[in-house]
Amino acid sequence: MLFFRKSELERRAEEGDKSAIIELAKKGKVKKAIDLLEKRVEDPDLRSFLFDLYLKEGMFKKAYELLLRFGDVGTAKERGEVCEKVGDKERAVEEYLKTGELESFLRAGEILEKEGRKEEALSAYRRALGMVPPFRRGELEERIRKLEEERKEGLLSRLREGLKKTREAVSISSLFRGREVDEDLFEELEEVLVRADVGVRTSLELVEEIKREAKRRGVRDSEDLKKITKEKIFETVRFCEGEIGPGEGRPKVFLFLGVNGSGKTTTIGKLAWRWVREGKKVLLIGADTFRAGAFDQLRIWAERSGADFVGGEEGSDPASVVYRGVEEALKKNCDLVLVDTAGRIHTKEPLIRELRKIRKVIEKLVPGEPSEVLLVLDATVGQNALQQARVFREALEITGIVVTKLDTSAKGGSLVAICRELRIPIKLVGVGEGPEDLQPFSAEAYAEAIVE
């Protein structure tokens, strides 16, 4: 009788009876059940059960292959564990950050920290901090504190390397070695600052402030004057420190301005890459419809980062593209919308009208947005960046500046002039080609890097 029941069960299972296959696995014939399920992976219910069996049996490579093929199996936590087991750390982090669970956020942070991605690790830990029980809070806060210190050191190192060409071109540090503090030294300091592209007016004002402070302190040693110079540069730029982040509510819309070639599209791509890995749902809108190749460049970044994309063909109306894109973001419940705009500064009036029209479209669909209007400036153009900023500021109120290509230019001192004259927060600086090289601006690290 027992033999008949087993045979009947297996016969039904082989015919595709779901309950029979499940019963077969429960009775210990797991290998047989897996063989049968693998032939029926197109069935979502059986596929999910197969994934569960793979996990139970420790067949993580098989589970990973199933995940790659279908993507809709298991919970986010289970998917994260599978990806971590097979070494796909990138996707493991993405899945862990989708869970909304404390332990998964912590695990994502640990993976990112080991990978050296401190900015993303901090983001994961901060999300975990909001749900950690009181008795574990101190431990997590200490981990965050240490990581912030490491990040600061890393930023200083990157900025120092990024400003290498500026220091080599102007030799600002060597100027102070073994010198007498006299009028000649102040004149040379002024020349050095102008060569670093701080700007003539800003350099004159800055040196006068340094001179007054040196007199007030009775400074005679050139090394002490170097400290004052660093202090004054810090005081000038510290009011420009600003943070950029996804924030709460959805969707948050970030509008990017800047002339063609400033690094605007690349900046958007790098931010998308970062925020997708932090578990955010991001959509990119290619509203630069007047530049050949802009559509393809942003679409490639979207594919690379895992963001959604809406773009307009060359010559189409930018505002209508933004309208379609924001509507799509609302339908998909996106967290962030990053809008790439045209930068034809030589056609000033049409550009200003176009940008204002885009803003009105955004405000109509999502009241209170855009949250950020970010102007992207190329460090290699030096003082020309100020003129660009003035033109774009006529169109829209700018909430922040992104300075790109700082590592490729001997004009790193332009940040001092930007801060002093524009009084707009510098929220990010680009000090390399990788997504992780787009760093928050630190006034302290900048002053240290440019003078030392």
Summary of the structure (lengths in Angstrom):
residues: 452
radius of gyration: 28.1
end to end distance: 88.2
largest distance: 109.2
contacts: 1529
relative contact order: 0.10
helix: 63%
strand: 10%
